[in-house]
């Protein structure tokens, strides 16, 4: 099976190793990965600020780039949600409406693709470890891929998943929200940190670069001894392919 | 105070933050528990609620006229008001005609919206709140912090202090004692009650009746002990049938407080009839438009009028938890407020509140009538910046944010130009590690690093994937 891999902007700027692991996972389960070298960003920065015309340009660029009918695999619920849901809204009633519909229905968040399409079984080769999980809002409510992410985590025999008390509450990232309303964002991430620290775990795992940048940065600022890791890097390491 | 200062003040009010967060999660928990234990198919019920309200809105003029006709036949006087001034004047005139200089109020957000208390006070009429939460904030001159639980930002110790100072009683801290103080104070007022005012939860067209929900009995007092009862009713509150109202009630109460039913349900069909022993001699319903028909005419936003004012969007909003309702500077705070305040009262006045959202989507997920609040907030951001301006109140008075526009244009340019994009990634890969000393001087990074360490970037992906085995790089 051939798929396109969409690395996302935050992924390729800050989580290169995690993206490599994402591709290794796909390859490990027999998928052939095509990487379009010209890819950029899904368009959320402008979209969420209301700049729809600018966003359409970025969206159209992607839709034209990933033109063959292969699945488009995205290692982020936020970007996947944008591409599978919001592209349709953006192009509604325009000449690109059908193109958007065709494109959107072959976008998959990587967890969903691994869990629901490939129905993978993960053989955990790591030592016993206690982790917690943060749900990205758009993964949870737009791409709806969180149940797959957690199912993959839970399937690892030596990993104990301790759930956050307020798992479904936003971490305060929200893209440009974090710099437009820094004080509110700060208050939000501080609550998230408290919840994470209360769980007494070794790792915080998340499936989205934005939340991870936010939470990791905030944990580091207070010198907390909880490590963070991108879901796909964690999975790849647990099954011994990274 | 400008919005930034107001937010700064509220986000740093630790007591407010603590009180709010505690209660909001409790309300969330109550709702979740009740829905999972007692409701077979809550999602199907939401879908029904959405349909009922949407259907009523699509026939609003017809249903309002039917309501007027049936209510009038029942002996209720129906008044129409297009804005604050008209509504206030109608209520003032009813008071004046009956030589009334004091009215008692059940909870009504519509009365807050039109600034009734303030208006009446200027005309020499005292409006006294009787809902416990409203009593507390009226004593300290604050507006409601939440549309359902108006004094939720004050804990019992603070309420004890307020009662001590303003009602001249001992300082109590136990809930029972505080309730007793409020009851004694209110009972005195109810003894002299001539004119009572309330809001309306559902106006039922087929019955010509209004339905009021409450938990304290103050609403029943205000609407039955008085000689005259005046109800203010936003025009979007009308539904066709009693069954419709029952359905919406079933959605509203669990969403609002996590109860299955309120302690009091006041369904008012007429003034006192000849054989009745009590009840008001006159019942007035003041139908209030105040910008609502303007929203109804906008396809993108008409669904916001489905709102049944349960407040669950606030209870679930992580931003609201941190700043509380006053930070929005509007009658209606939280996610629904971000949508309707700019539309009802002007995007030039309330456009800033649209920033108070991380687009997490929790509000839309729980809204009992499925208003797509997150999408509407994003769409209203779009109204602020798009070239062809739609007819949104105050849109032409908005200052242009040229810097942001320029940034977004640059973004679109880079995101559609692979060469520029790769150059950007190359730049991050090369120079991000050395950026730390400059962070305080770079806009964006400056704000980011106030509570986070300098970000660890790793933009080597492009370099790595080129040579990755088995990957078709094209």
Interface residues (C-beta under 8 A of the other chain):
Chain A: X2 X5 X7 X11 X12 X13 X14 X15 X16 X17 X19 X20 X23 X27 X32 X33 X34 X35 X36 X37 X38 X39 X40 X41 X43 X45 X46 X47 X48 X49 X50 X51 X52 X53 X54 X55 X57 X58 X61 X89 X137 X138 X140 X141 X142 X166 X168 X169 X170 X172 X173 X174 X175 X177 X178 X179 X180 X181 X182 X183 X184 X185 X186 X187 X188 X189 X190 X191 X213 X214 X216 X217 X218 X220 X221
Chain B: X7 X8 X11 X12 X17 X21 X25 X318 X319 X322 X323 X355 X356 X357 X358 X359 X360 X361 X362 X364 X365 X375 X378 X379 X380 X381 X382 X383 X384 X385 X386 X387 X404 X405 X408 X409 X411 X412 X414 X415 X416 X417 X418 X421 X425 X428 X443 X444 X447 X448 X449 X450 X451 X452 X453 X454 X455 X456 X457 X458 X459 X460 X461 X462 X464 X465 X466 X468 X470 X471 X472 X473 X474
